[in-house]
Amino acid sequence: MAGDRDKTRIQLFEDVKVLRQQVADYAELNIKYQTDIAELKNSQKQYRLIAQNSHDWEYWLDVDDRLLYTSPSCKRITGYTEEEFKKNRDLLFKIIDPSDRPIFTEHRTMEKKSKVPDDEEFRIIRKDGKVRWISHVCQPVYNDDGQYAGTRASNRDITESKIMEDELKERTRHLEILAENIGDMTWTMDMDHNLTYVSPSVEQLRGFTVEEAMEQELDEIFTPESVELASTIWEEELALEHSKKAPRIRSRIVQLEYLCKDGSTVWTESNLTPIRDISGKITEILGVSRNITSRKINAETLRQSEIETQGIETLLRDQANQTQLMMKKLQDSE
């Protein structure tokens, strides 16, 4: 009996020991759990603080497109408050311009299917009726188990940029129309003497298509004399630029002789203007070349005519002098 009691007591001690170890392990796990909870809350607090103070409009949708979170910036961008978005599940999609809804629907479908970050641009209609352009960037969200948990999106108002972009496109279109319909050939050349643009009038002037002209080197564009002249002007302009004494906006008018596809040449009066980047550095040369071949021919014809006239005048003067001399001799002999 005593042996059984001792055995029972030993077993009890062992059970108590195991129980104490389990309590200690539980306490350790609880501390770790509380620490993880605190870190998670802190992370959520930091994220919410960042999102709430972000200039962009941030939101989070679950797998069923239910709005889980939206940042306060939603009111600045859309005119609607956080509460209005939370109360009306469809509001997030209803504010999209009807013309752009198919684009956004396709974007959402592809994003949910591929589960990779994506971006899109579309218009929304604000609460006050104004239309604004949105740059939308989204990425999938996963939980700790690696399960897809929805989409996190960031929206930025890019209306002003879009307006400037459209204005730039319109101006570019007007310039292209102008370049395509004027007789003068317009072109740009980079600092390595490569053409970066040439207007369609190059075909009328030189016989080459735009595609052919764009592939040509400097010695395929100009006669050797004009290549030398262009190189000299280039060096002079660079030296003037480095001297810091040259006006930022300037141009030079020179006469350049172009090579034509049929083997002939054509003389042009070319207005050369440097193009600068935002920092003020010259990146390209803008040229506008006008055909002056007829003028050059007429000028040469006039010069030859003047030379011939001067020769005739000299001959007549000589003959007149000789006649006077002969008449004087005749008078003296009488």
matplotlib code that plots the C-alpha trace (Angstrom):
import matplotlib.pyplot as plt

x = [0.0, 2.8, 4.5, 1.3, 0.9, 4.5, 3.9, 0.8, 2.6, 5.4, 2.9, 1.1, 4.4, 5.1, 1.6, 2.0, 5.4, 3.9, 1.0, 3.3, 5.3, 2.1, 1.1, 4.5, 4.3, 0.9, 2.0, 4.9, 2.6, 0.2, 2.9, 4.0, 0.3, -0.2, 3.1, 1.9, -1.5, 0.2, 2.5, -0.4, -2.4, 0.6, 1.1, -2.6, -2.4, 0.6, -1.0, -4.2, -2.3, -0.4, -3.6, -5.6, -3.0, -2.2, -3.0, -4.2, -7.5, -6.8, -9.4, -9.6, -12.1, -12.7, -13.0, -16.7, -16.0, -17.3, -15.6, -13.6, -11.8, -11.6, -9.3, -10.6, -9.2, -12.2, -14.1, -11.5, -11.4, -15.0, -17.0, -18.5, -17.6, -16.3, -19.8, -21.5, -19.2, -19.7, -23.5, -23.8, -21.9, -22.3, -21.3, -17.7, -18.6, -21.5, -19.3, -17.3, -18.2, -20.6, -18.2, -15.4, -17.3, -16.5, -12.8, -12.9, -15.0, -12.5, -9.7, -11.3, -12.0, -8.4, -7.0, -9.0, -8.2, -4.5, -4.0, -1.1, -0.7, -2.3, -3.1, -5.7, -6.9, -10.6, -13.0, -15.3, -18.2, -18.0, -20.9, -21.0, -21.2, -17.7, -15.7, -12.2, -9.6, -8.3, -5.0, -5.9, -3.2, -4.2, -2.6, -3.9, -4.1, -3.3, -3.9, -1.4, -2.4, -1.7, -5.3, -6.5, -8.3, -9.2, -7.7, -5.9, -6.2, -4.7, -6.4, -4.8, -6.6, -4.6, -7.2, -4.8, -2.1, -4.7, -5.8, -2.2, -1.6, -4.6, -3.5, 0.0, -1.5, -3.7, -0.7, 1.4, -1.4, -1.6, 2.2, 2.1, -0.6, 1.4, 4.6, 2.8, 1.2, 3.9, 6.4, 9.4, 11.1, 11.1, 13.5, 15.3, 18.7, 20.3, 23.8, 25.2, 24.0, 21.1, 17.8, 15.0, 12.2, 11.7, 8.5, 6.8, 7.8, 11.3, 9.9, 8.9, 12.3, 14.7, 12.7, 13.3, 10.4, 10.4, 11.5, 14.4, 15.5, 15.5, 18.0, 20.6, 23.9, 25.1, 27.2, 24.1, 22.0, 24.4, 27.0, 30.6, 30.9, 27.6, 28.7, 31.9, 29.9, 27.3, 30.2, 31.8, 28.6, 28.0, 31.5, 31.0, 27.6, 29.0, 31.9, 29.5, 27.3, 30.3, 31.3, 28.0, 27.8, 25.3, 21.6, 19.5, 17.1, 18.9, 19.0, 21.2, 20.3, 22.6, 22.6, 22.9, 23.0, 21.0, 21.6, 18.5, 17.4, 17.7, 21.4, 20.8, 21.2, 18.9, 19.9, 18.1, 18.0, 18.0, 17.0, 18.7, 17.5, 18.7, 16.2, 16.8, 15.7, 14.2, 17.7, 18.5, 21.0, 20.9, 19.6, 18.6, 18.7, 15.5, 15.9, 13.5, 14.8, 13.3, 14.1, 16.1, 17.6, 15.8, 17.0, 20.6, 20.3, 19.0, 21.7, 24.3, 22.8, 22.8, 26.4, 27.5, 25.5, 27.2, 30.6, 29.8, 28.5, 31.6, 33.7, 31.7, 32.1, 35.8, 36.0, 34.0, 36.2, 39.3, 37.9, 36.8, 40.3, 41.9, 39.6, 40.4, 44.1, 43.8, 41.8, 44.4, 47.2, 45.2, 44.8, 48.4, 49.5, 47.4]
y = [0.0, 2.4, 1.6, 2.5, 5.7, 6.7, 5.8, 7.9, 10.8, 10.7, 10.6, 13.5, 15.5, 14.6, 15.7, 19.0, 19.5, 18.9, 21.2, 23.9, 23.6, 23.9, 27.0, 28.5, 27.7, 29.2, 32.3, 32.6, 32.1, 34.6, 37.2, 36.6, 36.8, 40.1, 41.4, 40.4, 42.0, 45.2, 45.2, 44.6, 47.4, 49.7, 48.8, 49.4, 52.7, 53.7, 52.6, 54.4, 57.5, 57.5, 56.7, 59.4, 62.0, 60.9, 63.4, 60.4, 58.7, 55.2, 52.4, 48.6, 46.3, 42.7, 39.7, 40.6, 44.3, 45.4, 48.6, 47.8, 51.1, 54.5, 57.4, 60.9, 62.2, 60.7, 63.8, 66.1, 64.1, 63.0, 65.3, 62.3, 61.5, 58.2, 57.6, 58.0, 55.5, 53.0, 53.4, 53.0, 50.0, 50.9, 54.5, 53.7, 52.4, 54.8, 57.9, 56.6, 58.3, 56.1, 56.2, 54.8, 52.2, 49.4, 50.2, 50.1, 46.9, 45.2, 46.4, 45.0, 41.7, 41.3, 42.5, 39.9, 37.2, 37.8, 39.1, 41.3, 45.1, 47.1, 50.7, 52.6, 56.1, 57.0, 59.9, 60.3, 62.6, 64.4, 65.1, 68.7, 67.4, 68.2, 65.7, 64.8, 62.5, 59.8, 57.8, 54.5, 52.1, 48.9, 45.7, 42.5, 42.0, 38.6, 37.5, 35.6, 32.3, 33.6, 33.8, 36.5, 39.1, 41.8, 44.9, 47.9, 51.0, 54.4, 57.2, 60.5, 63.4, 64.1, 66.5, 69.4, 67.2, 65.7, 69.2, 70.2, 66.9, 67.5, 71.1, 69.9, 67.2, 69.8, 72.2, 69.3, 68.4, 72.0, 72.1, 68.9, 70.2, 73.4, 71.5, 69.1, 71.9, 74.5, 74.4, 75.0, 71.9, 71.7, 69.5, 68.8, 67.4, 66.1, 66.9, 63.8, 65.2, 62.7, 63.8, 63.4, 64.9, 66.0, 67.3, 65.6, 68.5, 66.9, 64.7, 67.8, 69.5, 66.6, 63.7, 61.5, 60.2, 61.0, 57.5, 57.6, 61.1, 60.1, 57.3, 59.6, 60.8, 64.4, 63.7, 62.2, 65.3, 68.1, 68.7, 68.5, 72.3, 72.6, 69.8, 71.8, 75.1, 73.4, 71.9, 75.3, 76.9, 74.1, 74.6, 78.4, 78.1, 75.6, 77.9, 80.8, 78.8, 77.9, 81.5, 82.2, 85.5, 84.3, 85.1, 82.1, 82.7, 83.2, 81.9, 82.0, 82.2, 80.3, 79.0, 75.2, 73.0, 69.8, 66.6, 65.3, 61.8, 62.3, 63.4, 67.1, 69.7, 72.3, 75.5, 76.6, 79.5, 77.7, 79.3, 77.5, 77.8, 75.9, 73.9, 73.7, 71.3, 72.4, 73.1, 75.4, 73.0, 72.8, 69.3, 69.8, 72.3, 73.3, 74.1, 75.6, 75.4, 77.3, 76.5, 79.5, 77.6, 80.0, 83.0, 81.6, 80.9, 84.3, 85.9, 83.9, 84.8, 88.5, 88.2, 86.6, 89.3, 92.0, 90.5, 90.3, 93.9, 95.0, 93.2, 94.8, 98.3, 97.7, 96.6, 99.7, 102.0, 100.5, 100.8, 104.4, 105.2, 103.6, 105.5, 108.8, 108.0, 107.2, 110.4, 112.5, 110.9, 111.6, 115.2, 115.6, 114.1, 116.7]
z = [0.0, 0.9, -2.4, -4.3, -2.4, -3.2, -6.8, -6.9, -5.2, -7.8, -10.6, -9.1, -8.9, -12.6, -13.6, -11.7, -13.3, -16.8, -15.9, -14.7, -18.0, -20.0, -18.0, -18.6, -22.3, -22.5, -20.7, -23.2, -26.1, -24.7, -24.3, -27.9, -29.0, -27.2, -28.7, -32.2, -31.6, -30.4, -33.4, -35.7, -34.1, -34.4, -38.1, -38.7, -36.9, -38.9, -42.2, -41.3, -40.3, -43.7, -45.7, -43.9, -44.6, -48.1, -50.9, -53.0, -52.4, -51.0, -50.6, -50.0, -51.6, -50.5, -52.9, -53.4, -54.2, -50.8, -49.5, -46.4, -46.1, -47.8, -46.9, -46.2, -49.5, -51.2, -50.4, -51.9, -55.1, -55.5, -53.3, -51.4, -47.8, -46.3, -44.8, -48.2, -49.7, -46.9, -47.0, -50.7, -52.0, -55.6, -55.3, -56.0, -59.5, -60.1, -60.1, -63.0, -66.3, -68.2, -71.2, -69.2, -67.2, -69.7, -69.4, -65.6, -65.6, -67.9, -65.7, -62.6, -64.2, -65.4, -62.1, -60.1, -62.6, -62.9, -59.3, -60.3, -59.9, -62.6, -63.5, -65.6, -66.3, -66.4, -65.7, -62.7, -62.1, -58.8, -56.5, -57.8, -61.4, -62.4, -64.5, -63.2, -64.6, -62.3, -62.4, -60.7, -59.4, -57.7, -56.3, -54.8, -51.0, -49.3, -45.7, -43.6, -45.1, -48.6, -49.5, -51.8, -49.7, -52.2, -53.8, -52.4, -54.7, -54.9, -57.0, -58.0, -59.7, -62.9, -64.5, -64.9, -66.4, -68.8, -69.9, -70.5, -72.4, -74.6, -75.3, -76.2, -78.5, -80.2, -80.7, -82.0, -84.4, -85.6, -86.1, -88.0, -90.3, -90.8, -91.5, -94.0, -95.9, -96.3, -99.1, -96.8, -95.5, -91.7, -89.9, -86.5, -86.0, -82.7, -81.4, -83.2, -86.6, -86.9, -88.2, -85.6, -87.7, -91.3, -92.8, -95.8, -98.0, -98.2, -101.0, -103.0, -102.4, -102.7, -104.1, -101.0, -98.8, -95.1, -94.3, -96.8, -95.6, -91.9, -92.6, -94.3, -92.9, -93.2, -96.3, -98.0, -97.3, -98.3, -100.9, -99.5, -99.5, -97.5, -95.1, -94.4, -94.0, -91.7, -89.6, -89.3, -88.2, -85.7, -84.1, -84.0, -82.3, -79.7, -79.0, -78.7, -76.3, -74.1, -73.9, -72.0, -74.0, -76.6, -76.3, -75.4, -78.3, -81.6, -85.1, -88.2, -91.8, -94.2, -97.7, -97.9, -101.0, -100.7, -102.7, -104.6, -105.4, -109.1, -108.7, -109.0, -106.2, -104.8, -103.1, -99.9, -97.5, -94.1, -90.9, -88.0, -84.4, -81.3, -79.3, -75.6, -72.8, -69.5, -68.1, -71.0, -72.7, -76.5, -77.5, -81.2, -84.1, -85.8, -89.4, -91.9, -95.5, -98.5, -102.1, -103.6, -106.6, -109.1, -107.1, -107.2, -110.9, -111.6, -109.4, -111.3, -114.6, -113.5, -112.4, -115.7, -117.5, -115.5, -116.3, -120.0, -120.0, -118.2, -120.9, -123.7, -122.1, -121.7, -125.4, -126.5, -124.4, -126.0, -129.5, -128.8, -127.5, -130.5, -132.9, -131.2, -131.4, -135.1, -135.8, -133.9, -135.9, -139.1, -138.1, -137.3, -140.7, -142.5]

ax = plt.figure().add_subplot(projection="3d")
ax.plot(x, y, z, "-o")
ax.set_aspect("equal")
plt.show()
